[in-house]
Amino acid sequence: MTGTEARRRPTIYDVAEAAGVSKSLVSLVLRGSPSVSEARRTAVLDAMARLDYRPSQAAAALAGATTRTIGVVIDDYRNLWFVELLRGLQEGLAPHGLRIAVADHTLNAHVEAHPLDGFLSMRVDGLVIATEPTGAMRVPEGLPVVVAGHREGVVPGADVVANDDRLGARLATEHLVGLGHRGIGHLTGGGGAARLRAEGFAEAMAAAGLEPRTVAGDGATTEEDGYVAAVRLLDTAPETTAVFAANDTMAMGALAAAGERGRRVPQDLSVVGYDDSPIASTHLLQLTTVDSRNAEIGAVAAERLVARIGGSPAPETAVLLDPQLVVRGSTAAPRSTA
């Protein structure tokens, strides 16, 4: 045997020859088909062990076997909301031998094909949609799907796992009202979660007998949107003493705008974010925010997917997790009432 032959990886044909069966029967074993007798299954598995044969992911997919992969579609890799969501997903799927593959819809907006098409080509075992569903998302019937977070669109047959965004917004607003703030503004953006948070803000302001001031940036919820919205708010309503942003990323933009306008945080302007992302607790920011329990959303999404992949006939459901206010150093009573 030459050195080249010695290093050659065994193929499915080698396994078939060693086990004394056909290639198609080896394929059936790889797919876990119940139609293979126990004796032949054992012969194939023994041959695979002797040859140290490891089927490639591509070959397994072509053979019809599961890929043990979950596709995750996000809308913007810059949004820190995804950090904990992906951690929760990974921790929930790993014990079941499942891994995740992530595609950013915004990053690949210049590509004609939707990221979902790539996942379907990979023959993923399930999907997590963490972006606004569109008409371009052609989800095959029967494929396990979970929508993470509140979205404007609906994915037929999918479970939805999210936190209670209205409640979280009320908690943030009531915290500012309780500190004595009356000039409170809200920075908002696009998407189902942002809409619900704006509604919760308006409800809490109305309950306190205060006029809600809601300002958008350029339509999204990025740091730049937060900056633009905060500049508009502070310039048109200089009496503002507190800001509640739709997420921590927008809150960072608000902090930059406050600095440019000579507003000290929290002495001159209190700032509250949403999501309790990894940056919120840093010594630099110490941002008061709402913990939307993103890791738990990921873990519950993983649980739902595993159940669906296992054949559970679970109905379409919406799971709401209660958010929690996390008070840090970016909020204080306004100076006039301190």
C-alpha positions in Angstrom: 0.0 0.0 0.0 1.4 3.4 -0.9 1.6 6.4 1.4 -1.2 8.1 -0.5 -3.5 5.0 -0.1 -2.7 4.8 3.6 -3.8 8.4 4.2 -7.0 8.1 2.1 -10.1 8.6 4.1 -12.5 5.6 4.0 -15.6 6.1 1.9 -19.2 4.7 2.2 -18.1 2.2 -0.5 -15.3 0.9 1.8 -17.8 0.5 4.6 -20.2 -1.4 2.3 -17.4 -3.8 1.2 -16.1 -4.4 4.7 -19.7 -5.1 6.0 -20.6 -7.2 3.0 -23.6 -5.1 2.2 -24.6 -2.6 -0.5 -23.9 1.2 -0.4 -27.7 1.9 -0.3 -28.0 -0.2 2.9 -25.1 1.8 4.5 -27.1 4.9 3.6 -30.1 3.5 5.3 -28.1 2.9 8.5 -26.8 6.5 8.4 -30.3 7.7 8.1 -31.4 5.6 11.1 -33.9 3.7 8.9 -36.0 1.2 10.9 -36.2 -1.1 7.9 -32.6 -2.4 8.4 -32.3 -5.6 10.4 -30.4 -5.5 13.6 -27.8 -7.9 12.3 -27.0 -5.8 9.2 -27.1 -2.6 11.2 -24.5 -4.1 13.6 -22.3 -5.2 10.7 -22.3 -1.7 9.2 -21.6 0.0 12.5 -18.8 -2.5 13.3 -17.3 -1.8 9.8 -17.5 2.0 10.4 -15.7 1.6 13.7 -12.9 -0.6 12.2 -12.3 1.8 9.4 -12.7 4.9 11.5 -15.3 6.1 9.0 -16.9 9.5 9.7 -19.6 10.6 7.2 -19.2 14.2 6.0 -22.0 16.7 6.8 -22.6 17.2 3.1 -22.8 13.4 2.4 -25.2 13.0 5.3 -27.5 15.7 3.9 -27.4 14.3 0.4 -28.2 10.9 1.8 -31.2 12.3 3.6 -29.8 12.1 7.1 -30.4 14.9 9.6 -27.6 17.6 9.6 -27.9 18.2 13.4 -27.9 21.9 12.6 -30.3 24.7 13.5 -30.4 27.8 11.3 -30.7 31.1 13.1 -31.7 34.2 11.1 -30.9 37.5 12.8 -31.5 41.0 11.5 -28.4 42.9 12.6 -25.2 41.5 14.1 -24.6 44.9 15.8 -27.6 44.5 17.9 -26.4 43.2 21.3 -29.7 41.5 22.0 -28.4 38.5 20.0 -25.4 37.8 22.3 -27.4 36.2 25.1 -30.0 34.8 22.8 -27.4 32.8 21.0 -25.8 31.7 24.2 -29.1 30.4 25.5 -29.8 28.6 22.2 -26.3 27.0 22.1 -26.6 25.8 25.7 -30.0 24.4 25.1 -29.2 22.6 21.9 -25.7 21.2 22.6 -26.8 18.4 25.0 -28.9 17.1 22.1 -26.1 17.0 19.7 -27.4 20.1 17.8 -25.4 23.1 16.7 -26.3 26.5 15.4 -25.5 28.3 12.2 -26.1 32.0 12.1 -27.0 34.3 9.1 -27.4 38.1 9.3 -30.2 39.3 7.1 -29.0 42.9 7.2 -25.4 42.1 6.5 -26.4 40.0 3.4 -29.1 42.4 2.2 -27.1 42.9 -1.1 -27.5 39.2 -1.9 -30.5 38.3 -3.9 -31.2 35.1 -2.1 -32.6 35.3 1.5 -30.4 33.7 4.2 -33.2 31.3 4.8 -32.7 29.8 1.3 -29.1 28.9 2.3 -30.3 27.1 5.5 -32.9 25.2 3.5 -30.2 24.1 1.1 -28.2 22.9 4.1 -31.2 20.9 5.1 -31.2 22.2 8.6 -33.3 20.4 11.2 -35.0 23.5 12.4 -35.0 27.3 12.3 -35.0 30.2 14.7 -36.2 33.4 13.2 -35.0 36.4 15.2 -35.8 39.1 12.6 -39.0 40.5 11.0 -40.5 37.8 8.8 -41.0 38.8 5.2 -42.7 37.4 2.2 -39.3 36.2 1.0 -39.2 33.7 3.9 -40.6 30.6 2.3 -40.6 28.2 5.3 -41.4 24.7 4.3 -44.5 23.1 6.0 -43.4 20.7 8.7 -40.0 22.3 9.4 -39.7 23.0 13.1 -39.6 26.8 13.5 -39.4 29.2 16.5 -39.7 32.9 16.3 -37.6 34.7 18.9 -38.9 38.0 20.1 -42.0 39.9 19.2 -42.3 40.5 15.4 -44.8 42.3 13.3 -45.1 39.4 10.8 -46.4 35.9 11.5 -44.7 32.6 10.6 -47.5 30.0 10.2 -46.9 27.0 12.4 -44.2 28.6 14.5 -43.9 28.9 18.2 -43.1 32.4 19.5 -40.8 32.9 22.5 -40.4 36.5 23.9 -40.4 38.6 27.0 -43.4 40.8 27.9 -42.2 44.0 26.2 -45.2 46.1 27.3 -44.5 45.1 30.9 -40.8 45.8 30.6 -41.4 49.3 29.2 -43.9 50.0 32.0 -41.2 49.0 34.6 -38.7 51.3 33.0 -41.1 54.2 32.8 -42.5 53.7 36.3 -38.9 53.7 37.7 -38.3 57.1 36.2 -41.6 58.5 37.3 -40.9 57.1 40.8 -37.6 59.0 40.9 -39.6 62.3 40.3 -39.1 62.8 36.6 -41.9 64.5 34.7 -40.2 65.3 31.4 -39.6 61.8 30.1 -38.9 60.9 26.5 -38.8 57.6 24.7 -36.5 56.7 21.8 -38.1 54.1 19.5 -37.5 52.3 16.2 -39.0 49.7 13.9 -40.1 46.2 14.7 -42.7 44.4 16.8 -40.7 44.6 20.1 -40.1 48.4 19.7 -43.8 49.0 19.0 -44.8 47.1 22.1 -42.2 48.9 24.2 -43.5 52.3 22.9 -47.0 51.2 23.8 -45.9 50.2 27.4 -44.2 53.6 27.8 -47.3 55.5 26.7 -49.5 53.4 29.1 -47.2 54.1 32.1 -47.0 57.8 31.2 -50.8 58.1 30.9 -51.3 56.3 34.2 -49.0 58.9 35.8 -50.9 61.8 34.2 -47.9 62.7 32.0 -47.6 63.5 28.3 -45.5 60.9 26.5 -42.8 62.1 24.1 -41.8 59.4 21.7 -39.1 60.1 19.1 -37.7 57.9 16.4 -34.3 58.0 14.8 -34.0 56.9 11.2 -36.3 53.9 11.5 -34.1 51.3 13.1 -32.8 50.6 16.7 -29.0 51.1 16.2 -26.7 53.3 18.2 -26.9 55.9 15.4 -30.7 55.9 15.6 -30.5 56.4 19.3 -28.2 59.3 18.9 -30.3 61.0 16.2 -33.5 60.5 18.2 -31.9 61.8 21.4 -30.6 64.9 19.6 -34.1 65.6 18.3 -35.7 65.1 21.7 -33.2 67.2 23.6 -33.3 70.0 21.1 -37.1 70.2 20.8 -37.8 69.5 24.5 -34.9 70.8 26.5 -36.9 70.3 29.7 -36.4 66.6 29.3 -34.8 65.1 32.4 -35.0 61.4 31.6 -34.8 59.1 28.5 -36.0 55.6 28.0 -34.5 53.9 25.0 -36.0 50.9 23.1 -32.8 49.0 23.7 -29.3 49.3 25.2 -27.8 50.1 21.8 -30.0 53.1 21.3 -29.3 54.1 24.9 -25.6 54.3 24.0 -26.5 56.8 21.3 -28.5 58.8 23.8 -25.5 58.9 26.1 -23.4 60.3 23.3 -26.0 62.9 22.5 -26.3 63.9 26.1 -22.5 64.4 26.3 -22.6 66.6 23.2 -25.4 68.7 24.7 -23.5 69.2 28.0 -25.9 66.9 29.9 -24.3 64.9 32.7 -25.7 61.4 33.3 -27.4 60.9 35.7 -27.2 64.4 37.3 -28.8 66.2 34.3 -30.3 63.3 32.4 -31.3 59.9 33.5 -31.0 57.1 30.8 -32.7 53.7 30.8 -32.1 51.0 28.2 -33.6 47.7 27.4 -32.2 44.1 27.1 -29.5 44.1 29.8 -26.9 43.4 27.2 -23.3 42.6 28.1 -22.3 46.3 27.8 -24.9 47.5 30.3 -23.1 46.4 33.4 -19.6 47.7 32.3 -18.0 50.1 34.7 -18.0 52.7 31.9 -21.8 52.7 31.4 -23.4 51.3 34.5 -26.7 51.5 32.5 -30.0 51.1 34.2 -31.9 48.7 31.9 -34.6 46.0 31.6 -33.5 42.4 31.7 -35.5 40.8 28.8 -34.1 37.4 29.8 -32.6 36.8 26.4 -30.6 33.7 27.4 -33.8 32.2 28.7 -35.6 33.0 25.5 -32.9 31.1 23.6 -33.1 28.2 26.0 -36.9 27.9 25.7 -36.6 28.3 21.9 -34.2 25.4 22.0 -36.5 23.3 24.1 -39.4 23.9 21.7 -37.3 23.0 18.7 -36.0 19.8 20.2 -39.6 18.8 21.1 -40.8 19.5 17.5 -37.8 17.7 16.0 -38.6 14.7 18.2 -42.1 14.6 16.7 -44.1 16.5 19.5 -47.4 17.7 18.0 -47.2 20.8 20.1 -49.6 23.6 18.9 -48.5 27.0 17.9 -47.9 28.9 21.2 -46.6 32.2 22.5 -44.4 32.0 25.6 -44.0 35.3 27.5 -41.2 35.7 30.1 -41.5 38.4 32.7 -38.8 41.0 32.3 -37.0 42.5 35.3 -35.7 46.0 36.0 -32.0 46.3 36.7 -31.1 49.6 38.4 -27.6 50.9 38.0 -25.9 54.3 38.0 -27.4 55.9 34.9 -30.6 57.0 36.7 -31.2 59.3 39.6 -33.8 61.8 40.8 -33.9 65.1 38.9 -31.9 67.8 40.6 -35.0 69.9 41.3 -36.5 67.1 43.4 -33.3 65.5 44.7 
